[in-house]
């Protein structure tokens, strides 16, 4: 899953949110260098990613894109699913997306000294471009995918996948909701298990 889902699945603990958000940028046992709650977030991030990769519904979405986008398909579906979470936010959270996202941005700035280097470097762009809210708009999603393309040594053309999203919109949306129900149960259980392990 992508950023918005990871933050949402963290619950309300600020440092768990941060650890889950930073998860991709913390390798191996480096997470042990952080506050215990950030450690929980990093380990939860890893568990969410593993669950996602092997879930049959996520794979169904992914395989729809494989002929065109090959190994970029999983990254694209992560973004598609964040689009649906943002678009249909009221189904999953009681407060507006803008309020939730604004609080998380404040959280990142309040804990700036605890962020890893990658996240510190990303933060100005995240705040200025407001990625987390923009996932809801397909035009903005396409632009974000185009920006992501610049990270790779050869063109992924991920921005072109929005055409596939338009074409199969209802199928992707149905798959997201089916998958996300399972993921919410998994994440809640894993957060409890990981918290007990880290704090024992």
Long-range contacts (C-beta under 8 A, 24 or more apart in sequence): 1-48, 1-49, 1-52, 1-78, 1-81, 1-82, 1-183, 2-78, 2-79, 2-81, 2-82, 2-135, 3-82, 3-131, 3-132, 4-82, 4-85, 4-86, 4-132, 4-135, 5-48, 5-78, 5-81, 5-82, 5-85, 5-180, 5-183, 6-45, 6-48, 7-104, 7-132, 8-85, 8-92, 8-93, 8-100, 9-44, 9-48, 9-183, 9-184, 9-187, 9-191, 10-41, 10-44, 10-191, 11-191, 13-37, 13-40, 14-107, 14-110, 14-111, 15-40, 15-41, 15-111, 15-114, 16-40, 16-41, 16-44, 16-191, 17-41, 17-104, 17-107, 18-107, 18-108, 18-111, 18-114, 18-115, 18-119, 19-43, 19-44, 19-45, 20-44, 20-45, 20-48, 21-45, 21-104, 21-108, 21-119, 22-115, 22-116, 22-118, 22-119, 23-49, 25-116, 25-118, 25-119, 26-116, 34-114, 35-114, 36-198, 36-199, 38-114, 39-198, 40-191, 40-194, 40-195, 40-198, 43-194, 43-198, 44-187, 44-190, 44-191, 44-194, 47-186, 47-187, 47-190, 47-194, 48-183, 48-186, 48-187, 48-190, 51-183, 51-186, 51-190, 52-78, 52-179, 52-183, 55-179, 55-182, 55-183, 57-175, 57-178, 57-179, 57-182, 58-175, 58-179, 60-175, 61-172, 61-175, 61-176, 61-179, 64-164, 64-168, 64-171, 64-172, 65-161, 65-164, 68-160, 68-161, 68-164, 69-156, 69-157, 69-158, 69-161, 72-156, 72-158, 75-148, 75-158, 76-145, 76-158, 76-161, 77-172, 79-135, 79-141, 79-144, 79-145, 79-158, 80-161, 80-165, 80-172, 80-176, 81-176, 81-179, 81-180, 82-135, 83-135, 83-136, 83-138, 83-141, 83-165, 84-172, 84-173, 84-176, 84-177, 84-180, 85-135, 85-176, 85-180, 86-132, 86-133, 86-135, 86-136, 87-135, 87-136, 88-177, 89-136, 92-180, 97-132, 97-133, 97-136, 98-133, 101-130, 101-132, 101-133, 104-132, 138-162, 138-165, 138-166
